[in-house]
Amino acid sequence: MVLRTHGNLDMDLIRLIKRHYIANPLTYVYLFYDLMYYPEVTEFYLNINGSDITGFVLIWHAAWGPRRGCSSVHIYGSVDGVEDLIPTDECLEVHMVASSEVTDAVIKRLGEMGPVKHKRFLTMACWGSVFRDYRNPLIGVRRLGIDDAVDLARVKAEQGTPLNPGEVILRLASPHWHYYGAFVNGELASIATTYLKLPEVWVIGDVYTRARYRGIGAGKAVTAAVTRDALTSGAMAMLHVDEDNEPAVRVYRRIGYRVVRVEDWLASSPF
């Protein structure tokens, strides 16, 4: 049975999703998180067999909410007619773990809307027994605050993903976005953020090191710091990385991250 859930969230459905999330947080984290925090801008399609979710489509509509950007779609497992559920937004990213037949159908659907970018990403996770901490006495790492807004805006501009002043402040003040910075000689050298925090798992992203500070361990230090805080809180840490980004994959492996799945990432605009 395929169940469309936007605007139809009852307690039985919430309990069903929560049960699957608790049993497998790395697979169901986005589904559960958006159900809890962003139901007004998301819709869900669940493939249910008895009391088990065997597949889902999660759609976050950028046009429905206050934040600008690309709409995103997460596809896991099998959902009948999934290609017909893909929105026709001009800017769209699709993250999927599905059969080759489903992947091909989605690529074909996106191709009808324009050029398609296709990459493979690794989902990596770290937990207490595999974590290998990294600290460098020459690199200071701390969580960023409002006073760091100018420095963060400068780094984001250098990264090629500039933020307007309001968005910078919003992220630094948000309970959902926690930015960390690695400082070398008092200058912000590298950043990382956790953009999703639940008691069971933190999702880390936006890891970037400024060009002149690469190769000295700044990115490793800031990622280790976020990971350490996640593990201290009792959660696992999870991140996504392009499988072709070998330097980043090596850094994450040295901290203790393990590959838990490989995903197809498709986009109707550049990654």
C-alpha positions in Angstrom: 0.0 0.0 0.0 1.3 3.4 -0.9 0.1 6.0 1.5 0.4 9.8 0.9 0.8 11.4 4.2 0.9 15.2 3.7 -2.0 16.7 5.7 -2.9 13.3 7.0 -0.6 12.7 10.0 -2.3 10.7 12.8 -0.7 9.2 15.9 -0.6 5.7 14.5 1.4 7.0 11.5 3.7 9.0 13.8 4.3 5.9 16.0 5.0 3.8 12.9 7.6 6.2 11.6 9.2 6.7 15.0 9.5 2.9 15.5 11.4 2.5 12.2 13.5 5.5 13.1 14.5 4.2 16.5 15.3 0.8 15.0 17.4 2.3 12.1 18.1 6.0 12.7 20.6 6.3 9.9 18.0 5.3 7.3 14.9 7.1 8.7 16.5 10.2 10.2 15.4 12.7 7.5 11.9 11.2 7.4 11.4 11.4 11.2 13.1 14.8 11.5 11.0 16.5 8.8 7.8 14.9 10.3 8.7 16.5 13.6 9.9 19.9 12.6 8.8 20.7 9.0 5.5 19.0 8.3 4.2 22.2 6.7 6.7 22.1 3.9 7.1 18.4 3.4 5.1 15.5 2.0 5.7 11.8 2.5 4.7 8.7 0.5 5.1 5.4 2.4 5.1 1.9 1.0 3.6 -0.1 3.8 3.5 -3.9 4.0 1.6 -5.0 7.1 3.3 -3.0 9.9 6.6 -2.4 8.0 7.7 0.5 5.9 9.4 -1.0 2.9 10.0 2.2 1.0 9.4 5.9 1.2 9.6 9.2 -0.8 10.2 12.3 1.3 9.8 15.7 -0.5 10.9 19.0 1.0 9.3 21.8 -1.0 11.5 24.9 -1.0 8.6 26.9 -2.6 6.4 26.1 0.4 8.7 27.5 3.1 10.5 30.7 3.9 14.0 29.4 2.8 15.1 29.8 -0.7 17.0 27.1 -2.5 16.5 23.7 -4.1 13.6 21.4 -3.3 14.9 18.0 -2.2 13.6 14.5 -2.5 14.8 11.4 -0.5 13.9 8.0 -1.9 14.5 4.8 -0.1 13.5 1.3 -1.1 10.5 0.7 -3.4 7.5 2.9 -4.0 5.3 2.2 -7.0 5.3 4.9 -9.6 7.9 6.9 -7.8 8.9 8.8 -11.0 5.4 10.3 -11.0 5.8 11.7 -7.5 8.9 13.8 -8.4 7.9 17.5 -8.3 8.6 19.7 -11.3 10.5 22.4 -9.4 13.1 24.2 -11.5 15.9 23.4 -8.9 15.7 19.9 -7.5 18.0 17.5 -5.8 17.2 13.8 -5.4 19.0 11.5 -3.0 18.1 7.8 -3.4 18.9 4.3 -2.3 16.9 2.2 -4.7 17.1 -0.4 -7.4 18.7 0.4 -10.7 15.3 0.3 -12.3 13.9 2.9 -10.0 17.0 5.0 -10.4 16.8 4.9 -14.2 13.1 5.8 -14.1 13.8 8.9 -11.9 16.7 9.9 -14.2 14.4 9.7 -17.1 11.8 11.8 -15.3 14.3 14.5 -14.4 15.7 14.4 -18.0 12.3 15.5 -19.2 12.7 18.7 -17.2 16.3 19.5 -18.3 19.9 18.4 -17.9 20.6 16.0 -15.1 23.7 15.9 -12.9 24.4 12.4 -11.4 26.9 11.6 -8.7 27.4 8.9 -6.2 27.8 9.8 -2.5 28.9 7.8 0.5 26.9 8.0 3.7 29.4 7.6 6.5 28.7 7.2 10.2 30.8 7.3 13.4 30.0 5.9 16.9 31.9 5.7 20.1 33.7 2.5 19.7 35.3 3.5 16.3 35.9 7.2 16.9 39.5 8.4 16.8 39.8 11.9 18.2 42.1 14.5 16.7 43.3 17.6 18.4 46.1 19.9 17.3 47.6 22.4 19.8 48.1 24.9 16.9 44.5 24.8 15.9 41.8 26.1 18.1 38.3 24.8 17.6 35.0 26.1 19.0 31.4 26.5 18.2 30.7 29.7 16.4 28.4 32.4 17.7 26.8 35.6 16.5 30.1 37.5 17.0 31.5 35.3 14.3 29.0 36.3 11.6 31.4 38.4 9.5 34.0 35.7 9.5 31.5 33.0 8.6 30.1 35.1 5.8 33.6 35.6 4.4 34.3 31.9 4.4 31.0 31.0 2.8 31.7 33.6 0.0 35.1 32.0 -0.6 33.5 28.6 -0.6 31.2 29.8 -3.5 28.0 29.5 -1.5 27.5 33.0 -0.2 24.9 33.8 2.4 23.2 37.2 2.9 23.7 38.7 6.4 20.2 37.7 7.5 20.8 34.1 6.6 24.2 34.1 8.4 22.6 35.3 11.6 19.7 32.9 11.3 22.0 29.9 11.0 24.2 31.0 13.9 21.2 31.6 16.1 19.2 28.5 15.0 18.7 25.5 17.3 19.0 23.3 14.2 22.2 24.7 12.7 25.3 24.6 14.9 28.5 25.9 13.2 32.0 25.0 14.4 35.2 26.8 13.4 38.8 25.9 13.4 41.1 28.9 14.0 44.8 29.2 13.0 46.6 32.3 14.4 43.2 33.8 15.3 41.8 33.4 11.7 38.8 31.2 10.8 40.4 28.5 8.7 37.8 25.8 8.4 34.1 25.3 9.2 31.7 22.4 9.7 28.1 22.4 10.8 25.5 20.0 12.2 22.3 20.9 10.4 20.2 18.2 12.0 20.3 17.1 15.6 18.3 14.4 17.2 19.1 12.4 20.4 20.1 9.4 18.3 22.0 11.0 15.4 23.6 14.3 14.3 24.0 15.0 10.6 27.2 16.9 9.8 27.7 18.9 6.6 29.1 22.1 5.0 32.7 21.0 5.8 35.0 23.5 4.1 38.6 24.5 4.6 40.0 27.8 3.1 42.6 27.2 0.4 45.6 28.6 2.3 44.9 26.4 5.3 44.5 23.0 3.6 46.9 20.2 4.5 47.5 21.2 8.1 44.6 19.3 9.7 42.1 22.2 10.1 39.3 20.3 8.4 40.1 17.2 10.4 40.1 19.1 13.7 36.8 20.8 13.2 35.1 17.6 12.0 36.5 15.7 14.9 35.2 18.4 17.3 31.6 18.2 16.0 31.8 14.4 16.0 33.1 14.4 19.6 30.2 16.6 20.7 27.7 14.3 19.0 29.1 11.2 20.6 29.3 13.0 24.0 25.6 13.7 23.7 24.9 10.0 23.2 24.2 10.3 19.4 25.9 8.8 16.4 27.4 11.2 13.8 26.5 10.9 10.1 27.7 12.8 7.0 27.6 12.5 3.2 30.6 12.9 0.9 31.1 12.6 -2.9 32.8 9.2 -3.4 35.3 10.9 -5.8 36.4 13.3 -3.1 39.2 11.0 -1.9 41.0 13.5 0.4 37.8 14.1 2.4 37.0 10.4 2.5 40.5 9.7 3.9 40.1 12.4 6.6 36.7 11.0 7.7 38.1 7.4 7.8 41.0 8.5 10.0 38.5 10.0 12.4 36.7 6.7 12.5 33.8 7.1 10.0 32.6 4.0 8.3 30.6 3.7 5.0 27.1 2.6 5.8 25.6 3.0 2.3 26.1 4.4 -1.2 23.5 6.8 -2.6 22.7 8.2 -6.0 22.5 12.0 -6.0 20.7 13.5 -8.9 20.1 17.2 -9.6 18.5 19.4 -12.1 21.0 22.1 -11.1 24.8 21.9 -10.3 25.7 20.3 -6.9 
